[in-house]
Amino acid sequence: MIKWEYHTLKMMTGGFLGGKLDERDFEDELNRYGEEGWEVVSCFDTSYGQGTSREVIVVFKRPKDGSLPPA
């Protein structure tokens, strides 16, 4: 049976009223986790109000070591 481990990444938004996410930094972080075997399960923002976001939260998962059958 496959056993999973999870990780949560929180990216803060910028801008005067928030809601601006540096796309390059965000993509770099996603690629870094992907290189480590993490897969995105969910991505959502937290509301700051008036349609702006305070932070973006990404949930990753990957199989725990030894839980996969040999290839």
C-alpha positions as CSV (number, residue, x, y, z in Angstrom):
1,M,0.0,0.0,0.0
2,I,1.3,3.5,-0.9
3,K,1.8,5.8,2.1
4,W,1.9,9.5,1.5
5,E,3.6,12.5,3.1
6,Y,2.3,16.0,2.7
7,H,3.8,19.5,2.7
8,T,2.3,22.9,2.7
9,L,3.8,26.0,1.1
10,K,2.6,29.5,2.0
11,M,3.5,32.3,-0.4
12,M,2.7,35.9,0.8
13,T,1.3,38.4,-1.6
14,G,2.6,41.9,-2.1
15,G,1.3,45.2,-3.3
16,F,-0.3,48.1,-1.5
17,L,-3.5,46.2,-0.8
18,G,-2.1,42.7,-1.3
19,G,-3.1,40.3,-3.9
20,K,0.0,40.5,-6.1
21,L,2.0,37.3,-6.4
22,D,5.4,37.3,-8.0
23,E,4.7,34.7,-10.7
24,R,8.4,34.0,-11.3
25,D,9.1,33.3,-7.6
26,F,6.0,31.2,-7.4
27,E,6.9,29.1,-10.4
28,D,10.5,28.7,-9.2
29,E,9.2,27.3,-5.9
30,L,6.8,24.9,-7.6
31,N,9.6,23.6,-9.8
32,R,11.9,23.2,-6.8
33,Y,9.4,21.0,-5.0
34,G,8.7,19.1,-8.2
35,E,12.4,18.3,-8.5
36,E,12.2,16.8,-5.0
37,G,9.3,14.5,-6.0
38,W,6.4,16.6,-4.7
39,E,3.1,16.8,-6.6
40,V,0.6,19.7,-6.2
41,V,-2.6,18.4,-4.7
42,S,-4.4,21.8,-4.1
43,C,-3.7,25.5,-4.4
44,F,-5.9,28.3,-3.0
45,D,-5.7,31.8,-1.7
46,T,-6.8,33.3,1.6
47,S,-9.1,36.3,1.3
48,Y,-8.0,39.6,2.6
49,G,-11.1,41.4,1.5
50,Q,-12.4,43.4,-1.5
51,G,-11.2,40.6,-3.8
52,T,-7.6,40.7,-2.7
53,S,-5.6,37.8,-1.3
54,R,-3.3,37.8,1.7
55,E,-1.4,34.6,0.8
56,V,-1.5,31.6,-1.6
57,I,-1.3,28.2,-0.1
58,V,-0.1,25.1,-2.0
59,V,-0.5,21.6,-0.7
60,F,1.9,18.9,-2.0
61,K,2.1,15.2,-1.6
62,R,4.7,12.5,-2.4
63,P,5.0,8.8,-1.6
64,K,6.9,8.0,1.6
65,D,10.2,6.3,1.1
66,G,9.8,2.6,0.8
67,S,6.0,2.6,0.2
68,L,6.2,2.0,-3.5
69,P,6.7,-1.5,-4.9
70,P,9.9,-2.1,-6.8
71,A,9.8,-1.1,-10.5
